[in-house]
Amino acid sequence: MGKAIDDISASGADWIHMDIMDGSFVPPITFGAKMTANLRGRTSLPFDVHLMTQTPEKHIENFADAGADYITFHLETAVHAHRIVQNIRQLGKKAGISITPSTPVSALECLLPFVDIVLIMTVNPGYGGQSCITECFTKIEKLTRRRQEHGFNFLISVDGGINETTAPNAVSAGADILVTGSTFFNAADKPAIIKKLRG
C-alpha cells in the first residue's frame, strides 16, 4: 500500500481515492481507518475516502481522524443521508454522495445543494477490472444540467472502468474527476497514463 501511494504521488495525479469495503455492502473487505492513518504521512495529496459500507455514519469520525479530506458514502446504505453530510462537514471535511449503476440521479435531488462531490459508479462496486457501463454517462449529463440550472458547486466524479477510451466520453458528459484503478496500476508508465487520461 505504501508503494501504491508513492506511485500515485510520483505520477502527477491530483489525489488518492481509497475504496473502503466492508464485505457486506460489497463482497470484498479492503482496509479501515488505521491503514488510512498509517498512509497519511506518505503524501500531501488529498485523500478521497469512498465508504462502500453499511451504516457509513459509524465510520465518519474515524476516517476524519485518520486524515481523510473527502468522505463519500453511498446513498443506498444511508437512512439519514442529509444528517451524514452534515456530520462530515462538521468534522471539517468535504462530503460526497455516491450511487451505484442501478440508482437514478433523481434519488439525489434533495442532497445536491449540500454535497461537495457526487460520485457516479459506472461499474457495480466491489471488484476492480470491470468494464465501464457507459450508459451511466447519461447520469453525468443530467447532473451537469442540474448544476448549471441551479448554480450548485458539487464536483462530478466517475469511477469504474475509466481508461484512455472511456475517459474522454466521461469528461464530455461533464465529469470533473476521473477515478482509475486497474488502468493506472497495470500501466508500465504511470505518469504517461495520467497525462493520457487528462487528454
Contact map, one row per residue, 1 for C-alpha under 8 A:
1111100000000000000000000000000000000010000000000000000000000000000000000000000000000000000000000000000000000000000000000000000000000000000000000000000000000000000000000000000000000000000000000000000
1111110000000000000000000000000000000010010000000000000000000000000000000000000000000000000000000000000000000000000000000000000000000000000000000000000000000000000000000000000000000000000000000000000
1111111000000000000000000000000000000000000000000000000000000000000000000000000000000000000000000000000000000000000000000000000000000000000000000000000000000000000000000000000000000000000000000000000
1111111100000000000000000000000000000000000000000000000000000000000000000000000000000000000000000000000000000000000000000000000000000000000000000000000000000000000000000000000000000000000000000000000
1111111110000001000000000000000000000010011000000000000000000000000000000000000000000000000000000000000000000000000000000000000000000000000000000000000000000000000000000000000000000000000000000000000
0111111111000000000000000000000000000000011000000000000000000000000000000000000000000000000000000000000000000000000000000000000000000000000000000000000000000000000000000000000000000000000000000000000
0011111111100000000000000000000000000000000000000000000000000000000000000000000000000000000000000000000000000000000000000000000000000000000000000000000000000000000000000000000000000000000001000000000
0001111111111001000000000000000000000000000000000000000000000000000000000000000000000000000000000000000000000000000000000000000000000000000000000000000000000000000000000000000000000000000001000000000
0000111111111000000000000000000000000000001010000000000000000000000000000000000000000000000000000000000000000000000000000000000000000000000000000000000000000000000000000000000000000000000000000000000
0000011111111000000000000000000000000000000000000000000000000000000000000000000000000000000000000000000000000000000000000000000000000000000000000000000000000000000000000000000000000000000000100000000
0000001111111000000000000000000000000000000000000000000000000000000000000000000000000000000000000000000000000000000000000000000000000000000000000000000000000000000000000000000000000000000001110100000
0000000111111100000000000000000000000000000000000000000000000000000000000000000000000000000000000000000000000000000000000000000000000000000000000000000000000000000000000000000000000000000000100100000
0000000111111111000000000000000000000000000000000000000000000000000000000000000000000000000000000000000000000000000000000000000000000000000000000000000000000000000000000000000000000000000000100100000
0000000000011111000000000000000000000000000011000000000000000000000000000000000000000000000000000000000000000000000000000000000000000000000000000000000000000000000000000000000000000000000000000000000
0000000000001111100000000000000000000000000011110000000000000000000000000000000000000000000000000000000000000000000000000000000000000000000000000000000000000000000000000000000000000000000000000000000
0000100100001111110000000000000000000000000011110000000000000000000000000000000000000000000000000000000000000000000000000000000000000000000000000000000000000000000000000000000000000000000000000000000
0000000000000011111000000000000000000000000000111100000000000000000000000000000000000000000000000000000000000000000000000000000000000000000000000000000000000000000000000000000000100000000000000000000
0000000000000001111100000000000000000000000000111100000000000000000000000000000000000000000000000000000000000000000000000000000000000000000000000000000000000000000000000000000000000000000000000000000
0000000000000000111110000000010000000000000000001111000000000000000000000000000000000000000000000000000000000000000000000000000000000000000000000000000000000000000000000000000000000000000000000000000
0000000000000000011111000000111100000000000000001111100000000000000000000000000000000000000000000000000000000000000000000000000000000000000000000000000000000000000000000000000000000000000000000000000
0000000000000000001111111111111000000000000000000011100000000000000000000000000000000000000000000000000000000000000000000000010000000000000000000000000000000000000000000000000000000000000000000000000
0000000000000000000111111111110000000000000000000001110000000000000000000000000000000000000000000000000000000000000000000000000000000000000000000000000000000000000000000000000000000000000000000000000
0000000000000000000011111111100000000000000000000000100000000000000000000000000000000000000000000000000000000000000000000000000000000000000000000000000000000000000000000000000000000000000000000000000
0000000000000000000011111111000000000000000000000000110000000000000000000000000000000000000000000000000000000000000000000000000000000000000000000000000000000000000000000000000000000000000000000000000
0000000000000000000011111110000000000000000000000001110000000000000000000000100000000000000000000000000000000000000000000000000000000000000000000000000000000000000000000000000000000000000000000000000
0000000000000000000011111111100000000000000000000001100000000000000000000000000000000000000000000000000000000000000000000000110000000000000000000000000000000000000000000000000000000000000000000000000
0000000000000000000011111111100000000000000000000000000000000000000000000000000000000000000000000000000000000000000000000000010000000000000000000000000000000000000000000000000000000000000000000000000
0000000000000000000011110111110000000000000000000000000000000000000000000000000000000000000000000000000000000000000000000000011000000000000000000000000000000000000000000000000000000000000000000000000
0000000000000000000111100111111000000000000000000000000000000000000000000000000000000000000000000000000000000000000000000000000000000000000000000000000000000000000000000000000000000000000000000000000
0000000000000000001111000001111100000000000000000000000000000000000000000000000000000000000000000000000000000000000000000000000000000000000000000000000000000000000000000000000000000000000000000000000
0000000000000000000110000000111111110000000000000000000000000000000000000000000000000000000000000000000000000000000000000000000000000000000000000000000000000000000000000000000000000000000000000000000
0000000000000000000100000000011111110000000000000000000000000000000000000000000000000000000000000000000000000000000000000000000000000000000000000000000000000000000000000000000000000000000000000000000
0000000000000000000000000000001111111000000000000000000000000110010000000000000000000000000000000000000000000000000000000000000000000000000000000000000000000000000000000000000000000000000000000000000
0000000000000000000000000000001111111100000000000000000000000000010000000000000000000000000000000000000000000000000000000000000000000000000000000000000000000000000000000000000000000000000000000000000
0000000000000000000000000000001111111110000000000000000000000000000000000000000000000000000000000000000000000000000000000000000000000000000000000000000000000000000000000000000000000000000000000000000
0000000000000000000000000000001111111111000000000000000000000010011100000000000000000000000000000000000000000000000000000000000000000000000000000000000000000000000000000000000000000000000000000000000
0000000000000000000000000000000011111111100000000000000000000010111000000000000000000000000000000000000000000000000000000000000000000000000000000000000000000000000000000000000000000000000000000000000
0000000000000000000000000000000001111111100000000000000000000000000000000000000000000000000000000000000000000000000000000000000000000000000000000000000000000000000000000000000000000000000000000000000
1100100000000000000000000000000000111111111000000000000000000000000000000000000000000000000000000000000000000000000000000000000000000000000000000000000000000000000000000000000000000000000000000000000
0000000000000000000000000000000000011111111100000000000000000000011000000000000000000000000000000000000000000000000000000000000000000000000000000000000000000000000000000000000000000000000000000000000
0000000000000000000000000000000000001111111100000000000000000000000000000000000000000000000000000000000000000000000000000000000000000000000000000000000000000000000000000000000000000000000000000000000
0100110000000000000000000000000000000011111100000000000000000000000000000000000000000000000000000000000000000000000000000000000000000000000000000000000000000000000000000000000000000000000000000000000
0000110010000000000000000000000000000011111110000000000000000000000000000000000000000000000000000000000000000000000000000000000000000000000000000000000000000000000000000000000000000000000000000000000
0000000000000000000000000000000000000001111111000000000000000000000000000000000000000000000000000000000000000000000000000000000000000000000000000000000000000000000000000000000000000000000000000000000
0000000010000111000000000000000000000000001111100000000000000000000000000000000000000000000000000000000000000000000000000000000000000000000000000000000000000000000000000000000000000000000000000000000
0000000000000111000000000000000000000000000111110000000000000000000111000000000000000000000000000000000000000000000000000000000000000000000000000000000000000000000000000000000000000000000000000000000
0000000000000011110000000000000000000000000011111000000000000000001111000000000000000000000000000000000000000000000000000000000000000000000000000000000000000000000000000000000000000000000000000000000
0000000000000011110000000000000000000000000001111100000000000000000111110000000000000000000000000000000000000000000000000000000000000000000000000000000000000000000000000000000000000000000000000000000
0000000000000000111100000000000000000000000000111110000000000010000111110000000000000000000000000000000000000000000000000000000000000000000000000000000000000000000000000000000000000000000000000000000
0000000000000000111100000000000000000000000000011111000000000000000000111000000000000000000000000000000000000000000000000000000000000000000000000000000000000000000000000000000000000000000000000000000
0000000000000000001110000000000000000000000000001111100100000000000000111100000000000000000000000000000000000000000000000000000000000000000000000000000000000000000000000000000000000000000000000000000
0000000000000000001111001100000000000000000000000111110100000000000000001100000000000000000000000000000000000000000000000000100000000000000000000000000000000000000000000000000000000000000000000000000
0000000000000000000111111100000000000000000000000011111100000000000000001100100000000000000000000000000000000000000000000000000000000000000000000000000000000000000000000000000000000000000000000000000
0000000000000000000001011000000000000000000000000001111100000000000000000000110000000000000000000000000000000000000000000000000000000000000000000000000000000000000000000000000000000000000000000000000
0000000000000000000000000000000000000000000000000000111111100000000000000000110000000000000000000000000000000000000000000000000000000000000000000000000000000000000000000000000000000000000000000000000
0000000000000000000000000000000000000000000000000011111111110000000000001100110000000000000000000000000000000000000000000000000000000000000000000000000000000000000000000000000000000000000000000000000
0000000000000000000000000000000000000000000000000000001111110000000000000000010000010000000000000000000000000000000000000000000000000000000000000000000000000000000000000000000000000000000000000000000
0000000000000000000000000000000000000000000000000000001111111000000000000000000000000000000000000000000000000000000000000000000000000000000000000000000000000000000000000000000000000000000000000000000
0000000000000000000000000000000000000000000000000000001111111110000000000000000000000000000000000000000000000000000000000000000000000000000000000000000000000000000000000000000000000000000000000000000
0000000000000000000000000000000000000000000000000000000111111111000000100000000000000011000000000000000000000000000000000000000000000000000000000000000000000000000000000000000000000000000000000000000
0000000000000000000000000000000000000000000000000000000001111111100000000000000000000001001000000000000000000000000000000000000000000000000000000000000000000000000000000000000000000000000000000000000
0000000000000000000000000000000010000000000000000000000000111111110000000000000000000000000000000000000000000000000000000000000000000000000000000000000000000000000000000000000000000000000000000000000
0000000000000000000000000000000010011000000000001000000000111111111100100000000000000000000000000000000000000000000000000000000000000000000000000000000000000000000000000000000000000000000000000000000
0000000000000000000000000000000000000000000000000000000000011111111110100000000000000001001010000000000000000000000000000000000000000000000000000000000000000000000000000000000000000000000000000000000
0000000000000000000000000000000000001000000000000000000000001111111100000000000000000000000000000000000000000000000000000000000000000000000000000000000000000000000000000000000000000000000000000000000
0000000000000000000000000000000011011001000000000000000000000111111100000000000000000000000000000000000000000000000000000000000000000000000000000000000000000000000000000000000000000000000000000000000
0000000000000000000000000000000000011001000000100000000000000011111110000000000000000000000000000000000000000000000000000000000000000000000000000000000000000000000000000000000000000000000000000000000
0000000000000000000000000000000000010000000001111000000000000011111111100000000000000000000010000000000000000000000000000000000000000000000000000000000000000000000000000000000000000000000000000000000
0000000000000000000000000000000000000000000001111000000000000001001111100000000000000000000011000000000000000000000000000000000000000000000000000000000000000000000000000000000000000000000000000000000
0000000000000000000000000000000000000000000001111000000000000000000111110000000000000000000011110000000000000000000000000000000000000000000000000000000000000000000000000000000000000000000000000000000
0000000000000000000000000000000000000000000000011110000000010011000111111000000000000001000011110000000000000000000000000000000000000000000000000000000000000000000000000000000000000000000000000000000
0000000000000000000000000000000000000000000000011110000000000000000001111100000000000000000000111100000000000000000010100000000000000000000000000000000000000000000000000000000000000000000000000000000
0000000000000000000000000000000000000000000000000111100100000000000000111110100000000000000000011100000000000000000000000000000000000000000000000000000000000000000000000000000000000000000000000000000
0000000000000000000000000000000000000000000000000011100100000000000000011111110000000000000000001111000000000000000000000000000000000000000000000000000000000000000000000000000000000000000000000000000
0000000000000000000000000000000000000000000000000000000000000000000000001111110010000000000000001110000000010000000000000000000000000000000000000000000000000000000000000000000000000000000000000000000
0000000000000000000000000000000000000000000000000000000000000000000000000111110000000000000000000011000000000000000000000000000000000000000000000000000000000000000000000000000000000000000000000000000
0000000000000000000000001000000000000000000000000000111100000000000000001111111000000000000000000000000000000000000000000000000000000000000000000000000000000000000000000000000000000000000000000000000
0000000000000000000000000000000000000000000000000000011110000000000000000111111110000000000000000000000000000000000000000000000000000000000000000000000000000000000000000000000000000000000000000000000
0000000000000000000000000000000000000000000000000000000000000000000000000000111110000000000000000000000000000000000000000000000000000000000000000000000000000000000000000000000000000000000000000000000
0000000000000000000000000000000000000000000000000000000000000000000000000000011111110000000000000000000000000000000000000000000000000000000000000000000000000000000000000000000000000000000000000000000
0000000000000000000000000000000000000000000000000000000000000000000000000010011111111000000000000000000000000010000000000000000000000000000000000000000000000000000000000000000000000000000000000000000
0000000000000000000000000000000000000000000000000000000000000000000000000000000111111100000000000000000000000010000000000000000000000000000000000000000000000000000000000000000000000000000000000000000
0000000000000000000000000000000000000000000000000000000000000000000000000000000111111110000000000000000000000000000000000000000000000000000000000000000000000000000000000000000000000000000000000000000
0000000000000000000000000000000000000000000000000000000010000000000000000000000111111111000000000000000000000000000000000000000000000000000000000000000000000000000000000000000000000000000000000000000
0000000000000000000000000000000000000000000000000000000000000000000000000000000011111111100000110000000000000000011000000000000000000000000000000000000000000000000000000000000000000000000000000000000
0000000000000000000000000000000000000000000000000000000000000000000000000000000001111111110000000000000000000000000000000000000000000000000000000000000000000000000000000000000000000000000000000000000
0000000000000000000000000000000000000000000000000000000000010000000000000000000000111111111000000000000000000000000000000000000000000000000000000000000000000000000000000000000000000000000000000000000
0000000000000000000000000000000000000000000000000000000000011001000000100000000000011111111111100000000000000000000000000000000000000000000000000000000000000000000000000000000000000000000000000000000
0000000000000000000000000000000000000000000000000000000000000000000000000000000000001111111111100000000000000000000000000000000000000000000000000000000000000000000000000000000000000000000000000000000
0000000000000000000000000000000000000000000000000000000000000000000000000000000000000111111110000000000000000000000000000000000000000000000000000000000000000000000000000000000000000000000000000000000
0000000000000000000000000000000000000000000000000000000000001001000000000000000000000011111110000000000000000000000000000000000000000000000000000000000000000000000000000000000000000000000000000000000
0000000000000000000000000000000000000000000000000000000000000000000000000000000000000001111111000000000000000000000000000000000000000000000000000000000000000000000000000000000000000000000000000000000
0000000000000000000000000000000000000000000000000000000000000001000111100000000000000001111111100000000000000000000000000000000000000000000000000000000000000000000000000000000000000000000000000000000
0000000000000000000000000000000000000000000000000000000000000000000011100000000000000001100111110000000000000000001110000000000000000000000000000000000000000000000000000000000000000000000000000000000
0000000000000000000000000000000000000000000000000000000000000000000001110000000000001001100011111000000000000000001110000000000000000000000000000000000000000000000000000000000000000000000000000000000
0000000000000000000000000000000000000000000000000000000000000000000001111000000000001000000001111100000000000000001111100000000000000000000000000000000000000000000000000000000000000000000000000000000
0000000000000000000000000000000000000000000000000000000000000000000000011110000000000000000000111110000000000000001011100000000000000000000000000000000000000000000000000000000000000000000000000000000
0000000000000000000000000000000000000000000000000000000000000000000000011110000000000000000000011111000000000000000001111000000000000000000000000000000000000000000000000000000000000000000000000000000
0000000000000000000000000000000000000000000000000000000000000000000000000111000000000000000000001111111110000000000000111000000000000000000000000000000000000000000000000000000000000000000000000000000
0000000000000000000000000000000000000000000000000000000000000000000000000101000000000000000000000111111000000000000000011111100000000000000000000000000000000000000000000000000000000000000000000000000
0000000000000000000000000000000000000000000000000000000000000000000000000000000000000000000000000011111100000000000000011111000000001001000000000000000000000000000000000000000000000000000000000000000
0000000000000000000000000000000000000000000000000000000000000000000000000000000000000000000000000011111100000000000000000000000000000000000000000000000000000000000000000000000000000000000000000000000
0000000000000000000000000000000000000000000000000000000000000000000000000000000000000000000000000011111110100000000000000000000000000000000000000000000000000000000000000000000000000000000000000000000
0000000000000000000000000000000000000000000000000000000000000000000000000000000000000000000000000010111111110000000000000000000000000000001000000000000000000000000000000000000000000000000000000000000
0000000000000000000000000000000000000000000000000000000000000000000000000000000000000000000000000010001111111000000000000000000000000000001001100000000000000000000000000000000000000000000000000000000
0000000000000000000000000000000000000000000000000000000000000000000000000000000000000000000000000000000111111000000000000000000000000000000000000000000000000000000000000000000000000000000000000000000
0000000000000000000000000000000000000000000000000000000000000000000000000000000000000000000000000000001111111100000000000000000000000000000000000000000000000000000000000000000000000000000000000000000
0000000000000000000000000000000000000000000000000000000000000000000000000010000000000000000000000000000111111111000000000000000000000000000000000000000000000000000000000000000000000000000000000000000
0000000000000000000000000000000000000000000000000000000000000000000000000000000000000000000000000000000011111111000000000000000000000000000000000000000000000000000000000000000000000000000000000000000
0000000000000000000000000000000000000000000000000000000000000000000000000000000000000000000000000000000000111111100000000000000000000000000000000000000000000000000000000000000000000000000000000000000
0000000000000000000000000000000000000000000000000000000000000000000000000000000011000000000000000000000000011111111000000000000000000000000000000000000000000000000000000000000000000000000000000000000
0000000000000000000000000000000000000000000000000000000000000000000000000000000000000000000000000000000000011111111000000000000000000000000000000000000101000000000000000000000000000000000000000000000
0000000000000000000000000000000000000000000000000000000000000000000000000000000000000000000000000000000000000111111000000000000000000000000000000000000111000000000000000000000000000000000000000000000
0000000000000000000000000000000000000000000000000000000000000000000000000000000000001000000000000000000000000011111100000000000000000000000000000000000000000000000000000000000000000000000000000000000
0000000000000000000000000000000000000000000000000000000000000000000000000000000000001000000001111000000000000011111111000000000000000000000000000000000001000000000000000000000000000000000000000000000
0000000000000000000000000000000000000000000000000000000000000000000000000000000000000000000001110000000000000000011111000000000000000000000000000000000011100000000000000000000000000000000000000000000
0000000000000000000000000000000000000000000000000000000000000000000000010000000000000000000001111000000000000000001111100000000000000000000000000000000001111000000000000000000000000000000000000000000
0000000000000000000000000000000000000000000000000000000000000000000000000000000000000000000000011100000000000000001111110000000000000000000000000000000001111000000000000000000000000000000000000000000
0000000000000000000000000000000000000000000000000000000000000000000000010000000000000000000000011110000000000000000011111000000000000000000000000000000000011110000000000000000000000000000000000000000
0000000000000000000000000000000000000000000000000000000000000000000000000000000000000000000000000111100000000000000001111100000000000001001100000000000000011110000000000000000000000000000000000000000
0000000000000000000000000000000000000000000000000000000000000000000000000000000000000000000000000111100000000000000000111111100000000001000000000000000000000111000000000000000000000000000000000000000
0000000000000000000000000000000000000000000000000000000000000000000000000000000000000000000000000001100000000000000000011111000000011101100000000000000000000111100000000000000000000000000000000000000
0000000000000000000000000000000000000000000000000000000000000000000000000000000000000000000000000001100000000000000000001111100001111000000000000000000000000011100000000000000000000000000000000000000
0000000000000000000000000000000000000000000000000000000000000000000000000000000000000000000000000001100000000000000000001111111000000000000000000000000000000000000000000000000000000000000000000000000
0000000000000000000000000100000000000000000000000001000000000000000000000000000000000000000000000001000000000000000000001011111000000000000000000000000000000001000000000000000000000000000000000000000
0000000000000000000010000111000000000000000000000000000000000000000000000000000000000000000000000000000000000000000000000001111100000000000000000000000000000000000000000000000000000000000000000000000
0000000000000000000000000001000000000000000000000000000000000000000000000000000000000000000000000000000000000000000000000001111111000000000000000000000000000000000000000000000000000000000000000000000
0000000000000000000000000000000000000000000000000000000000000000000000000000000000000000000000000000000000000000000000000000011111000000000000000000000000000001000000000000000000001100000000000000000
0000000000000000000000000000000000000000000000000000000000000000000000000000000000000000000000000000000000000000000000000000001111100000000000000000000000000000100000000000000000001100000000000000000
0000000000000000000000000000000000000000000000000000000000000000000000000000000000000000000000000000000000000000000000000010001111110000000000000000000000000001100000000000000000000000000000000000000
0000000000000000000000000000000000000000000000000000000000000000000000000000000000000000000000000000000000000000000000000010000011111000000000000000000000000001100000000000000000000000000000000000000
0000000000000000000000000000000000000000000000000000000000000000000000000000000000000000000000000000000000000000000000000110000001111100000000000000000000000001110001000000000000000000000000000000000
0000000000000000000000000000000000000000000000000000000000000000000000000000000000000000000000000000100000000000000000000110000000111111000000000000000000000001100000000000000000000000000000000000000
0000000000000000000000000000000000000000000000000000000000000000000000000000000000000000000000000000000000000000000000000100000000011111100000000000000000000000000001000000000000000000000000000000000
0000000000000000000000000000000000000000000000000000000000000000000000000000000000000000000000000000000000000000000000000000000000001111110000000000000000000000000000000000000000000000000000000000000
0000000000000000000000000000000000000000000000000000000000000000000000000000000000000000000000000000100000000000000000011100000000001111111100000000000000000000000000000000000000000000000000000000000
0000000000000000000000000000000000000000000000000000000000000000000000000000000000000000000000000000000000000000000000000100000000000111111110000000000000000000000000001100100000000000000000000000000
0000000000000000000000000000000000000000000000000000000000000000000000000000000000000000000000000000000000000000000000000000000000000011111111000000000000000000000000000000100000000000000000000000000
0000000000000000000000000000000000000000000000000000000000000000000000000000000000000000000000000000000110000000000000010000000000000001111111100000000000000000000000000000000000000000000000000000000
0000000000000000000000000000000000000000000000000000000000000000000000000000000000000000000000000000000000000000000000010000000000000001111111110000000000010000000000000100111000000000000000000000000
0000000000000000000000000000000000000000000000000000000000000000000000000000000000000000000000000000000000000000000000000000000000000000111111111000000000000000000000000000110000000000000000000000000
0000000000000000000000000000000000000000000000000000000000000000000000000000000000000000000000000000000010000000000000000000000000000000011111111100000000000000000000000000000000000000000000000000000
0000000000000000000000000000000000000000000000000000000000000000000000000000000000000000000000000000000010000000000000000000000000000000001111111110000000010000000000000000000000000000000000000000000
0000000000000000000000000000000000000000000000000000000000000000000000000000000000000000000000000000000000000000000000000000000000000000000111111111000000010000000000000000110000000000000000000000000
0000000000000000000000000000000000000000000000000000000000000000000000000000000000000000000000000000000000000000000000000000000000000000000011111111100000000000000000000000000000000000000000000000000
0000000000000000000000000000000000000000000000000000000000000000000000000000000000000000000000000000000000000000000000000000000000000000000001111111110100000000000000000000000000000000000000000000000
0000000000000000000000000000000000000000000000000000000000000000000000000000000000000000000000000000000000000000000000000000000000000000000000111111111111000000000000000000000000000000000000000000000
0000000000000000000000000000000000000000000000000000000000000000000000000000000000000000000000000000000000000000000000000000000000000000000000011111111100000000000000000000000000000000000000000000000
0000000000000000000000000000000000000000000000000000000000000000000000000000000000000000000000000000000000000000000000000000000000000000000000001111111000000000000000000000000000000000000000000000000
0000000000000000000000000000000000000000000000000000000000000000000000000000000000000000000000000000000000000000000000000000000000000000000000000111111100000000000000000000000000000000000000000000000
0000000000000000000000000000000000000000000000000000000000000000000000000000000000000000000000000000000000000000000000000000000000000000000000000011111110000000000000000000000000000000000000000000000
0000000000000000000000000000000000000000000000000000000000000000000000000000000000000000000000000000000000000001100000000000000000000000000000000111011111000000000000000000000000000000000000000000000
0000000000000000000000000000000000000000000000000000000000000000000000000000000000000000000000000000000000000000100100000000000000000000000000000010001111100000000000000000000000000000000000000000000
0000000000000000000000000000000000000000000000000000000000000000000000000000000000000000000000000000000000000001101111000000000000000000000000000010000111110000000000000000000000000000000000000000000
0000000000000000000000000000000000000000000000000000000000000000000000000000000000000000000000000000000000000000000111000000000000000000000000000000000011111000000000000000001110000000000000000000000
0000000000000000000000000000000000000000000000000000000000000000000000000000000000000000000000000000000000000000000011110000000000000000000100110000000001111100000000000000011110000000000000000000000
0000000000000000000000000000000000000000000000000000000000000000000000000000000000000000000000000000000000000000000011110000000000000000000000000000000000111110000000000000001111100000000000000000000
0000000000000000000000000000000000000000000000000000000000000000000000000000000000000000000000000000000000000000000000111100000000000000000000000000000000011111010000000100001011100000000000000000000
0000000000000000000000000000000000000000000000000000000000000000000000000000000000000000000000000000000000000000000000111110000000000000000000000000000000001111110000000000000001110000000000000000000
0000000000000000000000000000000000000000000000000000000000000000000000000000000000000000000000000000000000000000000000001110100101111000000000000000000000000111110000000000000000110000000000000000000
0000000000000000000000000000000000000000000000000000000000000000000000000000000000000000000000000000000000000000000000000110000011111000000000000000000000000011111001000000000000010000000000000000000
0000000000000000000000000000000000000000000000000000000000000000000000000000000000000000000000000000000000000000000000000000000000010000000000000000000000000111111111100000000001111010000000000000000
0000000000000000000000000000000000000000000000000000000000000000000000000000000000000000000000000000000000000000000000000000000000000000000000000000000000000000111111100000000000010010000000000000100
0000000000000000000000000000000000000000000000000000000000000000000000000000000000000000000000000000000000000000000000000000000000000000000000000000000000000000011111110000000000000000000000001001100
0000000000000000000000000000000000000000000000000000000000000000000000000000000000000000000000000000000000000000000000000000000000000000000000000000000000000000011111111000000000000000000000000000000
0000000000000000000000000000000000000000000000000000000000000000000000000000000000000000000000000000000000000000000000000000000000010100000000000000000000000000111111111100000000000000000000000000000
0000000000000000000000000000000000000000000000000000000000000000000000000000000000000000000000000000000000000000000000000000000000000000000000000000000000000000011111111110000001000000000000000000100
0000000000000000000000000000000000000000000000000000000000000000000000000000000000000000000000000000000000000000000000000000000000000000000000000000000000000000000111111111000000000000000000000000101
0000000000000000000000000000000000000000000000000000000000000000000000000000000000000000000000000000000000000000000000000000000000000000100000000000000000000000000011111111100000000000000000000000000
0000000000000000000000000000000000000000000000000000000000000000000000000000000000000000000000000000000000000000000000000000000000000000100100000000000000000100000001111111111000000000000000000000000
0000000000000000000000000000000000000000000000000000000000000000000000000000000000000000000000000000000000000000000000000000000000000000000000000000000000000000000000111111111100000000000000000000000
0000000000000000000000000000000000000000000000000000000000000000000000000000000000000000000000000000000000000000000000000000000000000000000000000000000000000000000000011111111000000000000000000000000
0000000000000000000000000000000000000000000000000000000000000000000000000000000000000000000000000000000000000000000000000000000000000000110110010000000000000000000000001111111000000000000000000000000
0000000000000000000000000000000000000000000000000000000000000000000000000000000000000000000000000000000000000000000000000000000000000000000110010000000000010000000000000111111100000000000000000000000
0000000000000000000000000000000000000000000000000000000000000000000000000000000000000000000000000000000000000000000000000000000000000000000100000000000000111100000000000111111111000000000000000000000
0000000000000000000000000000000000000000000000000000000000000000000000000000000000000000000000000000000000000000000000000000000000000000000000000000000000111000000000000010011111000000000000000000000
0000000000000000000000000000000000000000000000000000000000000000000000000000000000000000000000000000000000000000000000000000000000000000000000000000000000111100000000000000001111100000000000000000000
0000000000000000000000000000000000000000000000000000000000000000000000000000000000000000000000000000000000000000000000000000000000000000000000000000000000001110010000100000001111110000000000000000100
0000000000000000100000000000000000000000000000000000000000000000000000000000000000000000000000000000000000000000000000000000000000000000000000000000000000001111010000000000000011111000000000000000000
0000000000000000000000000000000000000000000000000000000000000000000000000000000000000000000000000000000000000000000000000000000000000000000000000000000000000011111000000000000001111111000000000000000
0000000000000000000000000000000000000000000000000000000000000000000000000000000000000000000000000000000000000000000000000000000110000000000000000000000000000000010000000000000000111111100000000000000
0000000000000000000000000000000000000000000000000000000000000000000000000000000000000000000000000000000000000000000000000000000110000000000000000000000000000000000000000000000000011111110000000000000
0000000000000000000000000000000000000000000000000000000000000000000000000000000000000000000000000000000000000000000000000000000000000000000000000000000000000000011000000000000000011111111000001000000
0000000000000000000000000000000000000000000000000000000000000000000000000000000000000000000000000000000000000000000000000000000000000000000000000000000000000000000000000000000000011111111001001100000
0000000000000000000000000000000000000000000000000000000000000000000000000000000000000000000000000000000000000000000000000000000000000000000000000000000000000000000000000000000000001111111001000000000
0000000000000000000000000000000000000000000000000000000000000000000000000000000000000000000000000000000000000000000000000000000000000000000000000000000000000000000000000000000000000111111100000000000
0000000000000000000000000000000000000000000000000000000000000000000000000000000000000000000000000000000000000000000000000000000000000000000000000000000000000000000000000000000000000011111111001000000
0000000000000000000000000000000000000000000000000000000000000000000000000000000000000000000000000000000000000000000000000000000000000000000000000000000000000000000000000000000000000000011111000000000
0000000000000000000000000000000000000000000000000000000000000000000000000000000000000000000000000000000000000000000000000000000000000000000000000000000000000000000000000000000000000000001111111000000
0000001100100000000000000000000000000000000000000000000000000000000000000000000000000000000000000000000000000000000000000000000000000000000000000000000000000000000000000000000000000001101111111100000
0000000001111000000000000000000000000000000000000000000000000000000000000000000000000000000000000000000000000000000000000000000000000000000000000000000000000000000000000000000000000000000011111110000
0000000000100000000000000000000000000000000000000000000000000000000000000000000000000000000000000000000000000000000000000000000000000000000000000000000000000000000000000000000000000000000011111111000
0000000000000000000000000000000000000000000000000000000000000000000000000000000000000000000000000000000000000000000000000000000000000000000000000000000000000000000100000000000000000011001011111111100
0000000000111000000000000000000000000000000000000000000000000000000000000000000000000000000000000000000000000000000000000000000000000000000000000000000000000000000000000000000000000001000001111111110
0000000000000000000000000000000000000000000000000000000000000000000000000000000000000000000000000000000000000000000000000000000000000000000000000000000000000000000000000000000000000000000000111111111
0000000000000000000000000000000000000000000000000000000000000000000000000000000000000000000000000000000000000000000000000000000000000000000000000000000000000000000100000000000000000000000000011111111
0000000000000000000000000000000000000000000000000000000000000000000000000000000000000000000000000000000000000000000000000000000000000000000000000000000000000000001100110000000001000000000000001111111
0000000000000000000000000000000000000000000000000000000000000000000000000000000000000000000000000000000000000000000000000000000000000000000000000000000000000000000000000000000000000000000000000111111
0000000000000000000000000000000000000000000000000000000000000000000000000000000000000000000000000000000000000000000000000000000000000000000000000000000000000000000000010000000000000000000000000011111
